[in-house]
Amino acid sequence: FSTSREFSGDGTNRDLYSAQGISEGNLSEFSLNFHYENGITSWITLVADLGYRTLSATYVDLLVRPTDPSRNKTVKASAFSDLWLSGRVKLLKFKTSVGPLVTGFQGGIKIPTGDATIDIPVGTGYTDAEGLLLADLGFELFDSDAYLRGLFGYRARGGGYASQRPYTAEFGIAVARELRLHASFSGVMSGGGFSYPVGMDENRLITLVGDEAYSQISVGLVFAFSETLSISFDYFNKISGKSSMAGDAYLIGVEFR
């Protein structure tokens, strides 16, 4: 992920950190994310998520005179992100006119393993909890297997951070035995007044885990080498937001079953 743009509190797309007397702001991130699922029964699945984030921010401080070399700033940080532990339960399965519809619920808790004290904090230092409603509709389209998936939930956040409501709608289709294409619209709605805005606060602290809202679109593909190994490629673009980073993200995934 790399960007030189951000969304302000009122949704304006502007130069990164420009509200704090800064120019030429840029943020880049490289992350390794680990996602694990274990179906302990036919209707209960355990889920774990943990990442390792490497971040770099550069900018020019306009409050420092132009001849001072300290005018050009670089801030770097690397640390594990917060750990999410969740359980997913299959609820009901319906037969529809186009195909089977499966619903579920996933509840999880965030363990604050992300360091909230480094130069670019990767955690809040507080525990969060969330509940997600899930739906998956399978059907045939142009003689190919396809699906529609939806997610909507509520995330209660500790430490005075605003609650969030994540959502996702995804469409996928198998264009070959080994190849699946998919596209999604997803994001986060915030239940608060952005008291901890993402970007840079008045103390010149770069923040990535505060209060934000955003919507994004994505396209991608999954190529299966075998029943146990597949690789995915995804492109994400944030199309709107409040107190959030703008920009594009590229993801490469490797899945073992």
C-alpha positions as CSV (number, residue, x, y, z in Angstrom):
1,F,0.0,0.0,0.0
2,S,1.3,3.5,-0.9
3,T,-0.4,6.9,-0.9
4,S,0.1,10.6,-0.9
5,R,-3.6,11.4,-0.4
6,E,-6.1,11.2,2.5
7,F,-9.8,11.8,3.2
8,S,-10.5,14.6,5.7
9,G,-13.1,14.5,8.4
10,D,-15.7,15.9,6.0
11,G,-14.7,13.5,3.2
12,T,-12.5,15.8,1.1
13,N,-9.8,14.1,-0.8
14,R,-6.6,16.1,-0.1
15,D,-2.8,15.9,0.1
16,L,-1.6,13.7,3.0
17,Y,-1.0,15.5,6.3
18,S,-1.7,18.8,4.6
19,A,-3.9,20.0,7.5
20,Q,-0.8,20.1,9.8
21,G,1.4,22.4,7.8
22,I,3.1,19.6,5.9
23,S,3.7,19.0,2.2
24,E,4.9,16.1,0.1
25,G,3.5,13.6,2.5
26,N,3.7,9.9,1.6
27,L,2.9,6.7,3.4
28,S,3.9,3.2,2.3
29,E,3.2,-0.1,4.0
30,F,4.2,-3.7,3.4
31,S,2.4,-6.3,5.4
32,L,2.5,-10.0,5.9
33,N,-0.9,-11.3,7.1
34,F,-1.6,-14.7,8.4
35,H,-5.2,-16.1,8.3
36,Y,-6.0,-19.5,9.8
37,E,-9.3,-21.4,9.8
38,N,-10.0,-24.8,11.4
39,G,-13.4,-26.4,10.9
40,I,-13.8,-28.4,14.2
41,T,-17.3,-29.6,13.2
42,S,-19.4,-29.2,10.1
43,W,-21.0,-26.1,11.5
44,I,-18.3,-24.5,13.8
45,T,-15.0,-23.0,12.5
46,L,-12.2,-21.3,14.5
47,V,-10.5,-18.3,12.9
48,A,-7.3,-16.4,13.7
49,D,-5.8,-13.3,12.1
50,L,-2.4,-11.8,12.7
51,G,-0.2,-9.5,10.6
52,Y,3.3,-8.0,10.6
53,R,3.4,-4.4,9.4
54,T,6.3,-2.4,8.0
55,L,5.6,1.3,7.6
56,S,7.4,4.3,6.2
57,A,6.2,7.9,6.2
58,T,8.0,10.9,4.6
59,Y,7.0,14.5,4.6
60,V,8.3,18.1,4.5
61,D,7.7,20.2,7.6
62,L,6.7,23.7,6.4
63,L,7.1,25.1,10.0
64,V,10.9,24.5,9.7
65,R,12.9,27.1,7.7
66,P,13.8,25.9,4.1
67,T,17.6,25.8,4.8
68,D,17.3,23.5,7.8
69,P,17.9,19.8,6.8
70,S,15.5,18.7,9.6
71,R,12.7,20.0,7.4
72,N,12.7,16.7,5.6
73,K,11.2,14.0,7.9
74,T,11.2,10.2,7.7
75,V,9.3,8.0,10.2
76,K,9.6,4.2,10.1
77,A,8.1,1.4,12.2
78,S,7.7,-2.4,12.1
79,A,5.6,-4.5,14.5
80,F,3.0,-7.2,14.7
81,S,-0.6,-6.0,14.4
82,D,-3.4,-6.9,16.7
83,L,-4.5,-10.5,17.0
84,W,-8.1,-11.4,16.2
85,L,-9.5,-14.7,17.5
86,S,-13.0,-15.6,16.2
87,G,-15.5,-18.4,16.0
88,R,-17.9,-18.9,13.1
89,V,-21.2,-20.8,13.3
90,K,-23.3,-22.0,10.4
91,L,-26.9,-20.9,11.1
92,L,-29.4,-21.9,8.4
93,K,-29.3,-23.2,4.9
94,F,-32.1,-22.4,2.4
95,K,-33.0,-23.6,-1.0
96,T,-33.8,-20.7,-3.3
97,S,-34.9,-20.6,-7.0
98,V,-31.3,-20.0,-8.1
99,G,-29.3,-22.0,-5.6
100,P,-28.5,-22.7,-2.0
101,L,-28.3,-19.8,0.5
102,V,-26.2,-20.4,3.7
103,T,-26.2,-18.0,6.6
104,G,-23.8,-17.7,9.5
105,F,-22.6,-15.7,12.4
106,Q,-19.0,-14.9,13.4
107,G,-18.0,-13.5,16.8
108,G,-14.5,-12.4,17.6
109,I,-12.3,-10.6,20.1
110,K,-9.2,-8.5,19.3
111,I,-6.2,-9.1,21.6
112,P,-4.1,-5.9,21.6
113,T,-0.8,-7.3,20.5
114,G,-0.1,-4.3,18.2
115,D,2.4,-1.8,19.6
116,A,0.7,1.4,20.5
117,T,3.9,3.2,21.6
118,I,6.1,3.1,18.5
119,D,6.6,6.1,16.1
120,I,3.7,4.8,13.9
121,P,1.4,2.9,16.3
122,V,0.0,-0.3,14.8
123,G,-2.5,-0.9,17.7
124,T,-4.8,1.0,20.1
125,G,-3.7,-0.9,23.2
126,Y,-7.3,-1.8,23.9
127,T,-9.5,-4.9,23.4
128,D,-12.2,-4.8,20.8
129,A,-15.1,-7.2,20.1
130,E,-17.2,-7.8,17.0
131,G,-20.2,-9.7,15.7
132,L,-20.7,-10.4,12.0
133,L,-23.7,-11.7,10.1
134,L,-22.7,-13.7,7.0
135,A,-24.6,-14.9,3.9
136,D,-23.5,-17.0,0.9
137,L,-25.6,-17.6,-2.2
138,G,-24.4,-20.1,-4.8
139,F,-25.8,-20.3,-8.3
140,E,-25.0,-20.9,-11.9
141,L,-24.3,-18.1,-14.4
142,F,-23.5,-18.8,-18.1
143,D,-23.0,-22.5,-17.1
144,S,-20.4,-21.6,-14.6
145,D,-20.4,-21.7,-10.8
146,A,-20.9,-18.3,-9.2
147,Y,-21.6,-16.8,-5.8
148,L,-22.8,-13.7,-4.0
149,R,-21.5,-13.1,-0.5
150,G,-22.5,-10.5,2.1
151,L,-21.2,-9.4,5.5
152,F,-22.5,-6.9,7.9
153,G,-21.5,-6.4,11.5
154,Y,-20.8,-4.3,14.6
155,R,-17.4,-3.7,16.2
156,A,-17.3,-2.4,19.8
157,R,-13.9,-0.7,20.4
158,G,-12.2,-0.1,23.7
159,G,-10.4,3.0,24.9
160,G,-12.9,5.6,23.8
161,Y,-12.6,4.7,20.1
162,A,-15.8,5.0,18.1
163,S,-17.7,1.8,17.3
164,Q,-17.6,0.5,13.7
165,R,-19.9,-1.3,11.3
166,P,-18.0,-3.3,8.7
167,Y,-19.7,-4.5,5.5
168,T,-18.8,-6.4,2.4
169,A,-20.7,-7.5,-0.8
170,E,-18.7,-9.8,-3.1
171,F,-19.5,-11.5,-6.5
172,G,-17.3,-14.4,-7.8
173,I,-17.4,-16.7,-10.8
174,A,-15.4,-19.7,-11.9
175,V,-14.3,-18.9,-15.5
176,A,-12.2,-22.2,-15.7
177,R,-11.7,-25.2,-13.5
178,E,-8.6,-23.6,-12.0
179,L,-9.5,-19.9,-12.2
180,R,-12.0,-17.8,-10.3
181,L,-12.6,-14.1,-10.7
182,H,-14.2,-11.9,-8.0
183,A,-15.1,-8.3,-7.3
184,S,-16.3,-6.6,-4.1
185,F,-17.6,-3.5,-2.5
186,S,-16.6,-3.1,1.1
187,G,-15.9,-0.7,3.9
188,V,-16.4,0.5,7.4
189,M,-19.0,2.9,8.8
190,S,-18.1,4.7,12.0
191,G,-20.5,5.4,14.9
192,G,-18.5,8.3,16.3
193,G,-17.3,11.8,15.8
194,F,-13.8,10.9,14.7
195,S,-12.2,11.9,18.0
196,Y,-9.1,9.9,17.0
197,P,-8.7,10.7,13.3
198,V,-6.5,8.6,11.1
199,G,-3.7,10.5,9.4
200,M,-1.8,12.9,11.6
201,D,-3.0,14.4,14.9
202,E,-2.2,17.9,16.3
203,N,0.9,16.5,18.0
204,R,2.4,15.4,14.7
205,L,1.8,11.7,15.5
206,I,1.0,9.5,12.5
207,T,-2.1,7.4,13.3
208,L,-3.4,4.4,11.4
209,V,-5.7,2.8,13.9
210,G,-8.0,5.6,15.0
211,D,-11.6,6.5,14.0
212,E,-12.3,6.3,10.3
213,A,-14.9,5.5,7.7
214,Y,-14.4,4.4,4.2
215,S,-15.7,2.6,1.1
216,Q,-13.5,0.6,-1.3
217,I,-13.9,-1.5,-4.4
218,S,-11.7,-4.5,-5.3
219,V,-11.1,-6.9,-8.2
220,G,-9.1,-10.1,-8.1
221,L,-8.6,-13.7,-9.1
222,V,-7.8,-17.0,-7.5
223,F,-5.8,-19.7,-9.4
224,A,-5.9,-23.2,-8.0
225,F,-2.8,-25.3,-8.7
226,S,-4.4,-28.2,-6.8
227,E,-7.1,-29.0,-4.3
228,T,-4.7,-27.9,-1.5
229,L,-2.8,-25.0,-3.0
230,S,-4.0,-21.8,-4.6
231,I,-2.7,-18.2,-5.2
232,S,-4.7,-15.0,-5.3
233,F,-4.1,-11.5,-6.6
234,D,-6.3,-8.6,-5.5
235,Y,-6.4,-4.8,-6.2
236,F,-8.2,-2.5,-3.7
237,N,-9.1,1.2,-4.3
238,K,-10.6,3.4,-1.6
239,I,-13.3,5.5,-3.4
240,S,-14.5,7.6,-0.4
241,G,-13.9,8.1,3.3
242,K,-13.7,10.3,6.4
243,S,-10.5,10.6,8.4
244,S,-9.0,7.8,6.4
245,M,-6.1,7.2,4.0
246,A,-6.9,7.3,0.3
247,G,-5.0,5.2,-2.2
248,D,-4.5,1.7,-3.7
249,A,-3.5,-1.6,-2.2
250,Y,-2.2,-4.7,-3.9
251,L,-2.4,-8.1,-2.3
252,I,-0.9,-11.5,-3.1
253,G,-2.2,-14.5,-1.2
254,V,-1.1,-18.1,-0.9
255,E,-3.7,-20.5,0.5
256,F,-3.0,-24.0,1.8
257,R,-5.9,-26.4,2.6
